[in-house]
Amino acid sequence: MEDERKDYQRYISRLSKHEISFSDMGDYLVSQFSNVDNYATDFHTFTLNGSTIGVENDLLSEALKSLTEKKREIILLYYFMDMNDTEIAEMLKLNRSTVYRHRTSGLAFIKEFMEEHTE
């Protein structure tokens, strides 16, 4: 019986060398063990070519709504659908430089809009 106790204590000792308390872990590692529920009411949705894009940030969604439809569509395609300027130009039947111009001016507007409304 005494040998069993010693074996068990050695086993526990080996385990404790590899264990880390949750309080000693960083937030990044702890967050990997959690789950966050997302609901449709948490997002502002934009419909684009049959796809629904959800934007969680209220200020960003307001800025996107303030854009013209073409600029909003280009920004959503570029940043949310991971399309490049050439692909967007082909899809919308525009010149690539026009897509670039709309995207950069749209981003400048969003930046200005968000700076104005966060002060």
N, CA, C and O atoms as CSV, one atom per row, in Angstrom:
chain,resi,resn,atom,element,x,y,z
A,1,MET,N,N,0.813,-1.179,0.000
A,1,MET,CA,C,0.000,0.000,0.000
A,1,MET,C,C,0.875,1.269,0.000
A,1,MET,O,O,0.560,2.257,-0.664
A,2,GLU,N,N,1.952,1.217,0.742
A,2,GLU,CA,C,2.858,2.362,0.819
A,2,GLU,C,C,3.454,2.674,-0.553
A,2,GLU,O,O,3.619,3.845,-0.896
A,3,ASP,N,N,3.781,1.645,-1.347
A,3,ASP,CA,C,4.340,1.859,-2.687
A,3,ASP,C,C,3.316,2.513,-3.622
A,3,ASP,O,O,3.670,3.353,-4.449
A,4,GLU,N,N,2.087,2.133,-3.486
A,4,GLU,CA,C,1.027,2.745,-4.285
A,4,GLU,C,C,0.913,4.230,-3.980
A,4,GLU,O,O,0.752,5.040,-4.893
A,5,ARG,N,N,0.994,4.591,-2.720
A,5,ARG,CA,C,0.920,5.984,-2.301
A,5,ARG,C,C,2.085,6.776,-2.893
A,5,ARG,O,O,1.888,7.879,-3.402
A,6,LYS,N,N,3.295,6.221,-2.830
A,6,LYS,CA,C,4.474,6.884,-3.373
A,6,LYS,C,C,4.355,7.057,-4.891
A,6,LYS,O,O,4.689,8.115,-5.426
A,7,ASP,N,N,3.881,6.021,-5.576
A,7,ASP,CA,C,3.684,6.094,-7.023
A,7,ASP,C,C,2.677,7.196,-7.380
A,7,ASP,O,O,2.872,7.955,-8.329
A,8,TYR,N,N,1.619,7.259,-6.608
A,8,TYR,CA,C,0.600,8.264,-6.857
A,8,TYR,C,C,1.150,9.673,-6.618
A,8,TYR,O,O,0.861,10.586,-7.392
A,9,GLN,N,N,1.925,9.855,-5.576
A,9,GLN,CA,C,2.513,11.164,-5.285
A,9,GLN,C,C,3.492,11.577,-6.390
A,9,GLN,O,O,3.532,12.746,-6.773
A,10,ARG,N,N,4.275,10.632,-6.899
A,10,ARG,CA,C,5.177,10.929,-8.013
A,10,ARG,C,C,4.380,11.324,-9.260
A,10,ARG,O,O,4.747,12.250,-9.983
A,11,TYR,N,N,3.296,10.608,-9.488
A,11,TYR,CA,C,2.430,10.900,-10.628
A,11,TYR,C,C,1.844,12.317,-10.516
A,11,TYR,O,O,1.865,13.070,-11.490
A,12,ILE,N,N,1.339,12.673,-9.370
A,12,ILE,CA,C,0.789,14.008,-9.125
A,12,ILE,C,C,1.880,15.069,-9.271
A,12,ILE,O,O,1.630,16.145,-9.815
A,13,SER,N,N,3.064,14.778,-8.797
A,13,SER,CA,C,4.181,15.714,-8.899
A,13,SER,C,C,4.535,15.971,-10.364
A,13,SER,O,O,4.765,17.114,-10.758
A,14,ARG,N,N,4.578,14.904,-11.172
A,14,ARG,CA,C,4.860,15.061,-12.605
A,14,ARG,C,C,3.780,15.902,-13.286
A,14,ARG,O,O,4.093,16.763,-14.109
A,15,LEU,N,N,2.514,15.658,-12.948
A,15,LEU,CA,C,1.423,16.431,-13.539
A,15,LEU,C,C,1.507,17.905,-13.163
A,15,LEU,O,O,1.282,18.777,-14.003
A,16,SER,N,N,1.826,18.178,-11.922
A,16,SER,CA,C,1.846,19.560,-11.455
A,16,SER,C,C,2.944,20.380,-12.137
A,16,SER,O,O,2.836,21.604,-12.216
A,17,LYS,N,N,3.978,19.733,-12.619
A,17,LYS,CA,C,5.040,20.453,-13.331
A,17,LYS,C,C,4.560,20.968,-14.692
A,17,LYS,O,O,5.110,21.932,-15.224
A,18,HIS,N,N,3.534,20.323,-15.250
A,18,HIS,CA,C,3.022,20.690,-16.567
A,18,HIS,C,C,1.736,21.504,-16.499
A,18,HIS,O,O,1.276,22.005,-17.525
A,19,GLU,N,N,1.160,21.643,-15.340
A,19,GLU,CA,C,-0.090,22.383,-15.196
A,19,GLU,C,C,0.180,23.859,-14.961
A,19,GLU,O,O,1.152,24.242,-14.310
A,20,ILE,N,N,-0.715,24.681,-15.514
A,20,ILE,CA,C,-0.643,26.124,-15.320
A,20,ILE,C,C,-2.031,26.585,-14.880
A,20,ILE,O,O,-3.038,26.178,-15.460
A,21,SER,N,N,-2.081,27.406,-13.887
A,21,SER,CA,C,-3.342,27.942,-13.392
A,21,SER,C,C,-3.897,28.943,-14.400
A,21,SER,O,O,-3.139,29.647,-15.068
A,22,PHE,N,N,-5.238,29.004,-14.507
A,22,PHE,CA,C,-5.853,29.985,-15.405
A,22,PHE,C,C,-5.446,31.408,-15.033
A,22,PHE,O,O,-5.311,32.262,-15.910
A,23,SER,N,N,-5.252,31.668,-13.751
A,23,SER,CA,C,-4.874,33.019,-13.339
A,23,SER,C,C,-3.450,33.366,-13.778
A,23,SER,O,O,-3.103,34.544,-13.866
A,24,ASP,N,N,-2.629,32.360,-14.053
A,24,ASP,CA,C,-1.265,32.604,-14.518
A,24,ASP,C,C,-1.172,32.723,-16.041
A,24,ASP,O,O,-0.144,33.146,-16.568
A,25,MET,N,N,-2.237,32.353,-16.744
A,25,MET,CA,C,-2.256,32.432,-18.212
A,25,MET,C,C,-2.603,33.834,-18.657
A,25,MET,O,O,-3.241,34.590,-17.925
A,26,GLY,N,N,-2.187,34.172,-19.843
A,26,GLY,CA,C,-2.548,35.456,-20.430
A,26,GLY,C,C,-3.988,35.441,-20.926
A,26,GLY,O,O,-4.584,34.376,-21.082
A,27,ASP,N,N,-4.540,36.614,-21.172
A,27,ASP,CA,C,-5.917,36.723,-21.638
A,27,ASP,C,C,-6.131,36.023,-22.973
A,27,ASP,O,O,-7.201,35.472,-23.231
A,28,TYR,N,N,-5.110,36.048,-23.817
A,28,TYR,CA,C,-5.244,35.413,-25.133
A,28,TYR,C,C,-5.502,33.913,-24.992
A,28,TYR,O,O,-6.395,33.380,-25.650
A,29,LEU,N,N,-4.739,33.232,-24.150
A,29,LEU,CA,C,-4.935,31.790,-23.972
A,29,LEU,C,C,-6.267,31.481,-23.309
A,29,LEU,O,O,-6.946,30.532,-23.701
A,30,VAL,N,N,-6.646,32.259,-22.323
A,30,VAL,CA,C,-7.914,32.018,-21.632
A,30,VAL,C,C,-9.079,32.224,-22.593
A,30,VAL,O,O,-10.064,31.487,-22.534
A,31,SER,N,N,-8.980,33.218,-23.479
A,31,SER,CA,C,-10.067,33.486,-24.417
A,31,SER,C,C,-10.260,32.343,-25.416
A,31,SER,O,O,-11.336,32.217,-26.001
A,32,GLN,N,N,-9.251,31.520,-25.619
A,32,GLN,CA,C,-9.390,30.387,-26.524
A,32,GLN,C,C,-10.293,29.307,-25.943
A,32,GLN,O,O,-10.789,28.450,-26.674
A,33,PHE,N,N,-10.509,29.346,-24.632
A,33,PHE,CA,C,-11.354,28.363,-23.973
A,33,PHE,C,C,-12.776,28.882,-23.763
A,33,PHE,O,O,-13.595,28.210,-23.135
A,34,SER,N,N,-13.068,30.057,-24.278
A,34,SER,CA,C,-14.395,30.628,-24.091
A,34,SER,C,C,-15.130,30.693,-25.417
A,34,SER,O,O,-14.544,30.527,-26.487
A,35,ASN,N,N,-16.418,30.938,-25.317
A,35,ASN,CA,C,-17.256,31.050,-26.496
A,35,ASN,C,C,-18.154,32.258,-26.306
A,35,ASN,O,O,-18.721,32.451,-25.230
A,36,VAL,N,N,-18.286,33.069,-27.341
A,36,VAL,CA,C,-19.128,34.247,-27.282
A,36,VAL,C,C,-20.288,34.052,-28.237
A,36,VAL,O,O,-20.094,33.722,-29.407
A,37,ASP,N,N,-21.488,34.255,-27.736
A,37,ASP,CA,C,-22.670,34.133,-28.580
A,37,ASP,C,C,-22.875,35.419,-29.358
A,37,ASP,O,O,-22.819,36.512,-28.794
A,38,ASN,N,N,-23.113,35.285,-30.654
A,38,ASN,CA,C,-23.415,36.434,-31.502
A,38,ASN,C,C,-24.836,36.277,-32.018
A,38,ASN,O,O,-25.228,35.205,-32.480
A,39,TYR,N,N,-25.598,37.354,-31.935
A,39,TYR,CA,C,-26.980,37.340,-32.391
A,39,TYR,C,C,-27.140,38.339,-33.529
A,39,TYR,O,O,-26.364,39.288,-33.649
A,40,ALA,N,N,-28.139,38.121,-34.349
A,40,ALA,CA,C,-28.363,39.003,-35.499
A,40,ALA,C,C,-28.629,40.438,-35.048
A,40,ALA,O,O,-28.330,41.383,-35.778
A,41,THR,N,N,-29.182,40.605,-33.866
A,41,THR,CA,C,-29.472,41.953,-33.371
A,41,THR,C,C,-28.212,42.697,-32.947
A,41,THR,O,O,-28.258,43.909,-32.740
A,42,ASP,N,N,-27.084,41.993,-32.812
A,42,ASP,CA,C,-25.823,42.625,-32.441
A,42,ASP,C,C,-25.129,43.287,-33.630
A,42,ASP,O,O,-24.156,44.018,-33.448
A,43,PHE,N,N,-25.616,43.039,-34.840
A,43,PHE,CA,C,-24.957,43.504,-36.050
A,43,PHE,C,C,-25.873,44.420,-36.847
A,43,PHE,O,O,-27.097,44.308,-36.786
A,44,HIS,N,N,-25.259,45.325,-37.592
A,44,HIS,CA,C,-25.964,46.089,-38.614
A,44,HIS,C,C,-25.650,45.371,-39.916
A,44,HIS,O,O,-24.482,45.190,-40.259
A,45,THR,N,N,-26.672,44.963,-40.636
A,45,THR,CA,C,-26.452,44.134,-41.822
A,45,THR,C,C,-26.534,44.957,-43.104
A,45,THR,O,O,-27.334,45.883,-43.239
A,46,PHE,N,N,-25.681,44.578,-44.021
A,46,PHE,CA,C,-25.667,45.150,-45.365
A,46,PHE,C,C,-25.774,43.976,-46.329
A,46,PHE,O,O,-25.059,42.985,-46.182
A,47,THR,N,N,-26.658,44.081,-47.308
A,47,THR,CA,C,-26.823,43.025,-48.304
A,47,THR,C,C,-26.071,43.435,-49.553
A,47,THR,O,O,-26.209,44.551,-50.054
A,48,LEU,N,N,-25.266,42.495,-50.044
A,48,LEU,CA,C,-24.408,42.781,-51.182
A,48,LEU,C,C,-24.333,41.551,-52.075
A,48,LEU,O,O,-23.773,40.529,-51.680
A,49,ASN,N,N,-24.888,41.643,-53.263
A,49,ASN,CA,C,-24.863,40.548,-54.238
A,49,ASN,C,C,-25.347,39.230,-53.640
A,49,ASN,O,O,-24.746,38.183,-53.877
A,50,GLY,N,N,-26.409,39.276,-52.883
A,50,GLY,CA,C,-26.972,38.064,-52.283
A,50,GLY,C,C,-26.295,37.626,-51.008
A,50,GLY,O,O,-26.741,36.663,-50.384
A,51,SER,N,N,-25.236,38.295,-50.596
A,51,SER,CA,C,-24.542,37.980,-49.348
A,51,SER,C,C,-24.916,39.014,-48.296
A,51,SER,O,O,-25.135,40.185,-48.605
A,52,THR,N,N,-24.983,38.563,-47.061
A,52,THR,CA,C,-25.264,39.467,-45.958
A,52,THR,C,C,-23.987,39.690,-45.179
A,52,THR,O,O,-23.319,38.742,-44.764
A,53,ILE,N,N,-23.656,40.959,-44.986
A,53,ILE,CA,C,-22.448,41.334,-44.265
A,53,ILE,C,C,-22.873,42.003,-42.972
A,53,ILE,O,O,-23.641,42.965,-42.994
A,54,GLY,N,N,-22.380,41.502,-41.844
A,54,GLY,CA,C,-22.715,42.067,-40.550
A,54,GLY,C,C,-21.581,42.927,-40.022
A,54,GLY,O,O,-20.424,42.508,-40.003
A,55,VAL,N,N,-21.931,44.147,-39.589
A,55,VAL,CA,C,-20.955,45.060,-39.008
A,55,VAL,C,C,-21.361,45.282,-37.559
A,55,VAL,O,O,-22.467,45.746,-37.280
A,56,GLU,N,N,-20.468,44.949,-36.645
A,56,GLU,CA,C,-20.791,45.027,-35.226
A,56,GLU,C,C,-20.649,46.440,-34.669
A,56,GLU,O,O,-21.404,46.828,-33.777
A,57,ASN,N,N,-19.712,47.200,-35.172
A,57,ASN,CA,C,-19.440,48.533,-34.651
A,57,ASN,C,C,-20.515,49.513,-35.124
A,57,ASN,O,O,-20.718,49.685,-36.326
A,58,ASP,N,N,-21.205,50.156,-34.170
A,58,ASP,CA,C,-22.293,51.079,-34.505
A,58,ASP,C,C,-21.806,52.282,-35.292
A,58,ASP,O,O,-22.439,52.689,-36.267
A,59,LEU,N,N,-20.691,52.848,-34.876
A,59,LEU,CA,C,-20.177,54.038,-35.540
A,59,LEU,C,C,-19.732,53.733,-36.967
A,59,LEU,O,O,-19.986,54.515,-37.883
A,60,LEU,N,N,-19.072,52.601,-37.150
A,60,LEU,CA,C,-18.651,52.203,-38.497
A,60,LEU,C,C,-19.865,51.962,-39.389
A,60,LEU,O,O,-19.859,52.358,-40.554
A,61,SER,N,N,-20.893,51.326,-38.867
A,61,SER,CA,C,-22.077,51.065,-39.687
A,61,SER,C,C,-22.780,52.365,-40.066
A,61,SER,O,O,-23.297,52.484,-41.177
A,62,GLU,N,N,-22.805,53.343,-39.153
A,62,GLU,CA,C,-23.385,54.647,-39.485
A,62,GLU,C,C,-22.566,55.342,-40.568
A,62,GLU,O,O,-23.125,55.957,-41.476
A,63,ALA,N,N,-21.251,55.244,-40.471
A,63,ALA,CA,C,-20.390,55.845,-41.494
A,63,ALA,C,C,-20.620,55.172,-42.844
A,63,ALA,O,O,-20.676,55.850,-43.870
A,64,LEU,N,N,-20.753,53.860,-42.856
A,64,LEU,CA,C,-21.007,53.140,-44.106
A,64,LEU,C,C,-22.363,53.532,-44.698
A,64,LEU,O,O,-22.497,53.670,-45.914
A,65,LYS,N,N,-23.364,53.711,-43.837
A,65,LYS,CA,C,-24.685,54.113,-44.325
A,65,LYS,C,C,-24.659,55.519,-44.914
A,65,LYS,O,O,-25.473,55.842,-45.779
A,66,SER,N,N,-23.732,56.357,-44.454
A,66,SER,CA,C,-23.641,57.733,-44.943
A,66,SER,C,C,-22.954,57.829,-46.305
A,66,SER,O,O,-23.061,58.852,-46.982
A,67,LEU,N,N,-22.258,56.782,-46.706
A,67,LEU,CA,C,-21.583,56.772,-48.007
A,67,LEU,C,C,-22.592,56.623,-49.138
A,67,LEU,O,O,-23.726,56.195,-48.924
A,68,THR,N,N,-22.164,56.982,-50.339
A,68,THR,CA,C,-22.994,56.684,-51.504
A,68,THR,C,C,-23.028,55.167,-51.679
A,68,THR,O,O,-22.156,54.453,-51.184
A,69,GLU,N,N,-24.032,54.696,-52.379
A,69,GLU,CA,C,-24.192,53.251,-52.534
A,69,GLU,C,C,-22.985,52.605,-53.222
A,69,GLU,O,O,-22.544,51.526,-52.826
A,70,LYS,N,N,-22.459,53.265,-54.243
A,70,LYS,CA,C,-21.319,52.703,-54.979
A,70,LYS,C,C,-20.077,52.611,-54.097
A,70,LYS,O,O,-19.387,51.591,-54.104
A,71,LYS,N,N,-19.783,53.679,-53.329
A,71,LYS,CA,C,-18.609,53.656,-52.456
A,71,LYS,C,C,-18.771,52.607,-51.355
A,71,LYS,O,O,-17.824,51.894,-51.023
A,72,ARG,N,N,-19.974,52.520,-50.797
A,72,ARG,CA,C,-20.227,51.518,-49.750
A,72,ARG,C,C,-20.033,50.107,-50.310
A,72,ARG,O,O,-19.422,49.253,-49.668
A,73,GLU,N,N,-20.553,49.878,-51.497
A,73,GLU,CA,C,-20.426,48.568,-52.131
A,73,GLU,C,C,-18.953,48.217,-52.362
A,73,GLU,O,O,-18.538,47.088,-52.102
A,74,ILE,N,N,-18.167,49.172,-52.847
A,74,ILE,CA,C,-16.742,48.934,-53.109
A,74,ILE,C,C,-16.000,48.639,-51.813
A,74,ILE,O,O,-15.183,47.719,-51.768
A,75,ILE,N,N,-16.268,49.402,-50.761
A,75,ILE,CA,C,-15.588,49.179,-49.480
A,75,ILE,C,C,-15.975,47.839,-48.875
A,75,ILE,O,O,-15.121,47.130,-48.343
A,76,LEU,N,N,-17.250,47.485,-48.951
A,76,LEU,CA,C,-17.683,46.187,-48.424
A,76,LEU,C,C,-17.048,45.034,-49.204
A,76,LEU,O,O,-16.615,44.043,-48.615
A,77,LEU,N,N,-16.996,45.167,-50.515
A,77,LEU,CA,C,-16.369,44.117,-51.325
A,77,LEU,C,C,-14.883,43.995,-51.015
A,77,LEU,O,O,-14.355,42.887,-50.924
A,78,TYR,N,N,-14.212,45.118,-50.855
A,78,TYR,CA,C,-12.769,45.104,-50.639
A,78,TYR,C,C,-12.412,44.573,-49.250
A,78,TYR,O,O,-11.568,43.686,-49.127
A,79,TYR,N,N,-13.042,45.104,-48.212
A,79,TYR,CA,C,-12.632,44.782,-46.849
A,79,TYR,C,C,-13.377,43.605,-46.227
A,79,TYR,O,O,-12.832,42.931,-45.353
A,80,PHE,N,N,-14.602,43.345,-46.657
A,80,PHE,CA,C,-15.360,42.269,-46.036
A,80,PHE,C,C,-15.434,41.022,-46.907
A,80,PHE,O,O,-15.602,39.916,-46.393
A,81,MET,N,N,-15.311,41.189,-48.216
A,81,MET,CA,C,-15.362,40.047,-49.122
A,81,MET,C,C,-13.977,39.707,-49.685
A,81,MET,O,O,-13.857,38.805,-50.514
A,82,ASP,N,N,-12.932,40.416,-49.245
A,82,ASP,CA,C,-11.540,40.172,-49.629
A,82,ASP,C,C,-11.322,40.157,-51.143
A,82,ASP,O,O,-10.605,39.306,-51.670
A,83,MET,N,N,-11.941,41.094,-51.819
A,83,MET,CA,C,-11.730,41.207,-53.260
A,83,MET,C,C,-10.760,42.355,-53.516
A,83,MET,O,O,-10.742,43.336,-52.773
A,84,ASN,N,N,-9.952,42.233,-54.570
A,84,ASN,CA,C,-9.036,43.329,-54.913
A,84,ASN,C,C,-9.718,44.274,-55.902
A,84,ASN,O,O,-10.822,44.004,-56.375
A,85,ASP,N,N,-9.045,45.382,-56.207
A,85,ASP,CA,C,-9.630,46.406,-57.078
A,85,ASP,C,C,-9.988,45.870,-58.465
A,85,ASP,O,O,-11.018,46.235,-59.032
A,86,THR,N,N,-9.148,45.020,-58.994
A,86,THR,CA,C,-9.393,44.470,-60.331
A,86,THR,C,C,-10.649,43.602,-60.337
A,86,THR,O,O,-11.468,43.699,-61.251
A,87,GLU,N,N,-10.803,42.758,-59.325
A,87,GLU,CA,C,-11.989,41.896,-59.237
A,87,GLU,C,C,-13.259,42.723,-59.067
A,87,GLU,O,O,-14.290,42.426,-59.671
A,88,ILE,N,N,-13.175,43.760,-58.243
A,88,ILE,CA,C,-14.329,44.631,-58.033
A,88,ILE,C,C,-14.678,45.357,-59.325
A,88,ILE,O,O,-15.852,45.478,-59.676
A,89,ALA,N,N,-13.665,45.840,-60.031
A,89,ALA,CA,C,-13.892,46.541,-61.293
A,89,ALA,C,C,-14.586,45.643,-62.311
A,89,ALA,O,O,-15.493,46.084,-63.017
A,90,GLU,N,N,-14.164,44.395,-62.388
A,90,GLU,CA,C,-14.809,43.451,-63.311
A,90,GLU,C,C,-16.248,43.192,-62.903
A,90,GLU,O,O,-17.139,43.140,-63.750
A,91,MET,N,N,-16.476,43.031,-61.610
A,91,MET,CA,C,-17.820,42.733,-61.121
A,91,MET,C,C,-18.787,43.901,-61.342
A,91,MET,O,O,-19.931,43.700,-61.750
A,92,LEU,N,N,-18.315,45.123,-61.069
A,92,LEU,CA,C,-19.180,46.303,-61.182
A,92,LEU,C,C,-19.098,46.975,-62.546
A,92,LEU,O,O,-19.759,47.982,-62.795
A,93,LYS,N,N,-18.281,46.407,-63.423
A,93,LYS,CA,C,-18.086,46.943,-64.780
A,93,LYS,C,C,-17.625,48.401,-64.733
A,93,LYS,O,O,-18.192,49.285,-65.375
A,94,LEU,N,N,-16.574,48.607,-63.947
A,94,LEU,CA,C,-15.950,49.910,-63.807
A,94,LEU,C,C,-14.479,49.795,-64.148
A,94,LEU,O,O,-13.948,48.692,-64.285
A,95,ASN,N,N,-13.830,50.922,-64.283
A,95,ASN,CA,C,-12.392,50.969,-64.486
A,95,ASN,C,C,-11.707,50.722,-63.133
A,95,ASN,O,O,-12.229,51.147,-62.103
A,96,ARG,N,N,-10.570,50.056,-63.113
A,96,ARG,CA,C,-9.873,49.766,-61.866
A,96,ARG,C,C,-9.488,51.040,-61.124
A,96,ARG,O,O,-9.573,51.096,-59.897
A,97,SER,N,N,-9.070,52.052,-61.856
A,97,SER,CA,C,-8.688,53.310,-61.212
A,97,SER,C,C,-9.898,54.000,-60.573
A,97,SER,O,O,-9.758,54.682,-59.558
A,98,THR,N,N,-11.068,53.826,-61.157
A,98,THR,CA,C,-12.297,54.378,-60.573
A,98,THR,C,C,-12.610,53.685,-59.261
A,98,THR,O,O,-13.004,54.334,-58.292
A,99,VAL,N,N,-12.436,52.371,-59.223
A,99,VAL,CA,C,-12.658,51.610,-57.986
A,99,VAL,C,C,-11.682,52.087,-56.921
A,99,VAL,O,O,-12.069,52.298,-55.772
A,100,TYR,N,N,-10.425,52.257,-57.293
A,100,TYR,CA,C,-9.411,52.728,-56.348
A,100,TYR,C,C,-9.783,54.108,-55.802
A,100,TYR,O,O,-9.697,54.348,-54.598
A,101,ARG,N,N,-10.190,55.001,-56.681
A,101,ARG,CA,C,-10.549,56.363,-56.279
A,101,ARG,C,C,-11.748,56.355,-55.330
A,101,ARG,O,O,-11.740,57.046,-54.311
A,102,HIS,N,N,-12.784,55.571,-55.665
A,102,HIS,CA,C,-13.961,55.473,-54.800
A,102,HIS,C,C,-13.594,54.875,-53.433
A,102,HIS,O,O,-14.093,55.321,-52.400
A,103,ARG,N,N,-12.729,53.878,-53.441
A,103,ARG,CA,C,-12.347,53.217,-52.187
A,103,ARG,C,C,-11.560,54.170,-51.295
A,103,ARG,O,O,-11.845,54.273,-50.102
A,104,THR,N,N,-10.585,54.859,-51.849
A,104,THR,CA,C,-9.768,55.757,-51.019
A,104,THR,C,C,-10.573,56.956,-50.525
A,104,THR,O,O,-10.409,57.369,-49.378
A,105,SER,N,N,-11.430,57.517,-51.359
A,105,SER,CA,C,-12.247,58.650,-50.906
A,105,SER,C,C,-13.290,58.184,-49.889
A,105,SER,O,O,-13.618,58.920,-48.958
A,106,GLY,N,N,-13.805,56.979,-50.059
A,106,GLY,CA,C,-14.747,56.422,-49.084
A,106,GLY,C,C,-14.086,56.195,-47.737
A,106,GLY,O,O,-14.683,56.471,-46.697
A,107,LEU,N,N,-12.863,55.695,-47.750
A,107,LEU,CA,C,-12.125,55.494,-46.493
A,107,LEU,C,C,-11.814,56.817,-45.811
A,107,LEU,O,O,-11.878,56.919,-44.586
A,108,ALA,N,N,-11.478,57.826,-46.600
A,108,ALA,CA,C,-11.211,59.154,-46.035
A,108,ALA,C,C,-12.475,59.704,-45.382
A,108,ALA,O,O,-12.413,60.306,-44.310
A,109,PHE,N,N,-13.625,59.495,-46.032
A,109,PHE,CA,C,-14.889,59.944,-45.457
A,109,PHE,C,C,-15.189,59.206,-44.157
A,109,PHE,O,O,-15.601,59.823,-43.175
A,110,ILE,N,N,-14.985,57.893,-44.142
A,110,ILE,CA,C,-15.243,57.096,-42.930
A,110,ILE,C,C,-14.339,57.555,-41.788
A,110,ILE,O,O,-14.788,57.692,-40.650
A,111,LYS,N,N,-13.078,57.790,-42.094
A,111,LYS,CA,C,-12.139,58.258,-41.067
A,111,LYS,C,C,-12.594,59.594,-40.486
A,111,LYS,O,O,-12.616,59.774,-39.268
A,112,GLU,N,N,-12.953,60.518,-41.358
A,112,GLU,CA,C,-13.408,61.836,-40.911
A,112,GLU,C,C,-14.708,61.718,-40.112
A,112,GLU,O,O,-14.859,62.366,-39.076
A,113,PHE,N,N,-15.631,60.906,-40.580
A,113,PHE,CA,C,-16.912,60.691,-39.907
A,113,PHE,C,C,-16.691,60.140,-38.502
A,113,PHE,O,O,-17.303,60.606,-37.541
A,114,MET,N,N,-15.829,59.161,-38.391
A,114,MET,CA,C,-15.589,58.533,-37.080
A,114,MET,C,C,-14.846,59.478,-36.142
A,114,MET,O,O,-15.114,59.487,-34.940
A,115,GLU,N,N,-13.928,60.266,-36.663
A,115,GLU,CA,C,-13.224,61.239,-35.818
A,115,GLU,C,C,-14.177,62.306,-35.299
A,115,GLU,O,O,-14.073,62.717,-34.144
A,116,GLU,N,N,-15.101,62.757,-36.133
A,116,GLU,CA,C,-16.079,63.765,-35.720
A,116,GLU,C,C,-17.005,63.248,-34.639
A,116,GLU,O,O,-17.365,63.982,-33.719
A,117,HIS,N,N,-17.392,61.989,-34.745
A,117,HIS,CA,C,-18.401,61.445,-33.835
A,117,HIS,C,C,-17.818,60.779,-32.582
A,117,HIS,O,O,-18.576,60.329,-31.724
A,118,THR,N,N,-16.512,60.710,-32.465
A,118,THR,CA,C,-15.919,60.145,-31.249
A,118,THR,C,C,-15.461,61.230,-30.280
A,118,THR,O,O,-15.105,60.928,-29.141
A,119,GLU,N,N,-15.464,62.468,-30.708
A,119,GLU,CA,C,-15.003,63.560,-29.838
A,119,GLU,C,C,-16.062,63.982,-28.876
A,119,GLU,O,O,-15.841,64.888,-28.072
